[in-house]
Every structure is written in structure tokens, then in C-alpha cells.
Amino acid sequence: MESVTAIQEKPLPSESAQRKTKMEVYLDHNATTPLDPEVLEEMMPYLTSMYGNASSLYLLGRKSRAAITKAREQVAALIGAGEDEVFFTSGGTESCNQAIKGIAYLKETGHIVTSQIEHHAVMHTCQRLEREGFRVTYLPVDRQGRVNPEDVRAAIADSTILIAVMHGNNEIGTLQPVAEIGLIAKERNIPFFSDTVQSVGKVEVNVHKLNVDMLSLSAHKLHGPKGIGALYIRKGLEIRPLLEGGSQERKMRPGTENVASIVGLGKAADLARTHFDENREHMLRLRSRLMPMTETIPAFRLNGHLTETLPGTLNFCARFVDGLTLVMNLSMKGISISTGSACSSGSLSPSFVLKACGLGDEAAHSSVRLSLGRENTEEQMDYVMEEMVDAIEKLRLITAPEDIGACGENCPCFFE
Ligand SMILES: Cc1ncc(COP(=O)(O)O)c(C=O)c1O
């Protein structure tokens, strides 16, 4: 007969089935990242005692000016640009608007080539220009979300004034063949802008290697503050400023400089550059830790490209699971992820990015995005995987047929 102590040492079935204690896991770094404490420390003096206007000639002003100069050098170093090619803006959205409208309003008329999966900062800007009389070609992407450079070449007309194709996609992580597209643009002498808001600091972004004439970046995707970003403009490229006012940012972006935020962006860029390899390896390790999900969960398919991708972005479709319900279920477990769906005018429309990749409405609604960050740990990934498998299993008890089917070459999520 078993002794009483032996029985007590055995966990009750309900206890052994119990999961680890709830963890808080933030996996929405493509939406925004937590501020790095080192960035905050660098910014603090400029939010308190060092309040001088950078245009003032006395010491307090000159200190602010020096801080801006240093930040400009730090951003330039991250992207391989000259300091005089970096212009501070209020963030990624303004940088995209400035780049595209800056060319369009200078030329006054013409044709723009872009893709169907750009961030709204680019897409809505192009749609606005279309309403103003410009012609825009929105290039399709393949199932992995890649633009074919030959499609860019074929779309170019004599009237083409700009090519705008993003680097890393915010929803699916797919990286576009930007360097190749840049070469085509160069051959035809057409300015080329790439929205690199998601890729800067995560994969190599060097303005010369990418053959870009303009690129956008944003501090809050880099563990810096919100509301500050930069636009790289290749020296010699003329564009029209959107704002009139003072002569700040060499008249490209007038307005008293947001010194503290600029300093924060500079520090964030510096940290991204100096810790680049280690951050990238960490991200790849975390990503591979989640990969067993693809085997464990039936009818589960990764969206986007397997190798040409941002290392920390994982977008997947779990058939017969509503993405929003999955997000809410995981939120109750302390896990923050997002859906690919954008809420527009009160109704949930399926992600236009996933639809452009060929997914049907149902599959797009069954997709979610995990975007990892440098503060995430392997332990967190194990917790997320366990909770994810559990949540999907439970939701499918209600929604899935007995024969759930499989994903593969002829995955029913796609429609031709
Ligand atoms: C690809 C891309 N471009 C532009 C932006 C806009 O940047 P910001 O939030 O700094 O305006 C974002 C933000 O999500 C983005 O992901």
C-alpha cells in the first residue's frame, strides 16, 4: 500500500494539468517598442534643465544645437548616410508624406510606381495624389508578399517621377528586393524612396547598398520615443518641403526642434547600431523557439516569406480560428499580439496585405501577428507557444469540423 506521504507528493490530475503562472509577454513590437532606459536617461536633461532653443546663440541654445548635431551623426551612422542627408521629422508618417509629396509637388504632374502592400503612410499619400491628378501604379505581390523587380521595370513610363517600395512589411515581415529595385530606378534616373520604418535596426539598412534616394525611419520602432523620426534624402536630390516657416532642418522641416526626442532617436539609433548582431541573433533564436508551433498545430500556415523577412515578425493563419478572438484569449493570459485586420469605419475588414498575398477573407481573418523585441526571453516564447496551442485547440472545439484538413501547396486559404 502506498504511504500517505507518497500519495501527497503525486500531483492531483488537475494540478499537473495546470499551466505555469501567468506571464506578461509583449509581442507587438511592430506596433511600437518600449523605451530603452538608456534612451530615457539621455533624453532627461533636455526635458528638464537643458531647455534652450537650438537656434539661440547663448550657451543653453548652443548645447541644444550640439545635441542635435550628435543625434544626426548617430542616425547617419546607422544607415550609412552623410550627416547633411538626415532630416528630423515627427515620425515615419511625416517622413513618408514628405518624401512622396516632396517629389510630386515639385514635378506637379506625373506617374508614381508603388506596391499594393505599403503602410497607410505611403498608400494613403499615393491615393491622395491620385485624387489630385497624379497617376499611380500599385504593383501586385506574390504569395510571400514580394514585389517582382521586373514588374517595376515594366511599370515605368516616360512620365514616372517616383518609385516607392517599402523594405520590411509591418504585417507579414517580408523584405522587398529593394537593392534590385533601386538599380532599376537608377538606370532610368527616377528617384527611389523606400519606407524602412520597420527594417532599420533589425536588418542591414545602408542607403548605398540599398540604392535608395530617400528612406524613412521612426524612433518608436527602435526603442526610442514616439513622435520623432527622420527622412534620408540623398545629397543633390531636390524635393519640395511640406511646411513653411523657419529655417530649421535647412528649411526642409521648419519648426523649433524637439531636442529631447531628437536626442532619444539618436541614442536609439546608436544602440541599434552597436548591438545590431547580438539583437539579430537573439531575435532569430526566439523565432526558432516558436517554430515547433508550425508542426504542433494542425492547419497552421506561416504568412510571408520564410527567409527574406524581418527576423522578429511572425504572421500566421490558423484555420477555423477567428484572429480577434485569439488575440483576446491570449490577452487574458498576459500575452499581447495583434491581428492583421484593420478596423475601418466600425467594421472589421480583412488585412489588405494578406489579401494582396492571395489569402481569402476567411484565412485573413484567421491570421495574427507576433512581433518580437530584444527584451523578450526564451522562457516567454515557451509560455506563448504553450498558451497559443491551448487557445487554438479550445477555440477549434467550437468552430472546426472534425476533419480539419491540412495546409500545403494547395492550401485552401488561397484563392487564385
Ligand atoms: C512600415 C511603416 N511605415 C510607416 C509607419 C508610420 O510610422 P509612425 O508611427 O512613426 O508615424 C509605420 C508604423 O507602424 C510602419 O510600420
The ligand as a MOL file (V3000), in Angstrom:
LIG
                    3D

  0  0  0     0  0            999 V3000
M  V30 BEGIN CTAB
M  V30 COUNTS 16 16 0 0 0
M  V30 BEGIN ATOM
M  V30 1 C 6.0870 50.3830 -42.4240 0
M  V30 2 C 5.6430 51.5900 -41.6390 0
M  V30 3 N 5.7140 52.7980 -42.2000 0
M  V30 4 C 5.3430 53.9060 -41.5510 0
M  V30 5 C 4.8530 53.8490 -40.2670 0
M  V30 6 C 4.4220 55.1000 -39.5780 0
M  V30 7 O 5.3600 55.4540 -38.5730 0
M  V30 8 P 4.9420 56.4180 -37.3720 0
M  V30 9 O 4.1250 55.6120 -36.4180 0
M  V30 10 O 6.2560 56.8540 -36.7640 0
M  V30 11 O 4.1980 57.5590 -37.9460 0
M  V30 12 C 4.7340 52.6020 -39.6460 0
M  V30 13 C 4.1490 52.4860 -38.2990 0
M  V30 14 O 3.5530 51.4810 -37.9430 0
M  V30 15 C 5.1510 51.4390 -40.3410 0
M  V30 16 O 5.0630 50.2200 -39.8090 0
M  V30 END ATOM
M  V30 BEGIN BOND
M  V30 1 1 1 2
M  V30 2 1 2 3
M  V30 3 2 2 15
M  V30 4 2 3 4
M  V30 5 1 4 5
M  V30 6 1 5 6
M  V30 7 2 5 12
M  V30 8 1 6 7
M  V30 9 1 7 8
M  V30 10 2 8 9
M  V30 11 1 8 10
M  V30 12 1 8 11
M  V30 13 1 12 13
M  V30 14 1 12 15
M  V30 15 2 13 14
M  V30 16 1 15 16
M  V30 END BOND
M  V30 END CTAB
M  END
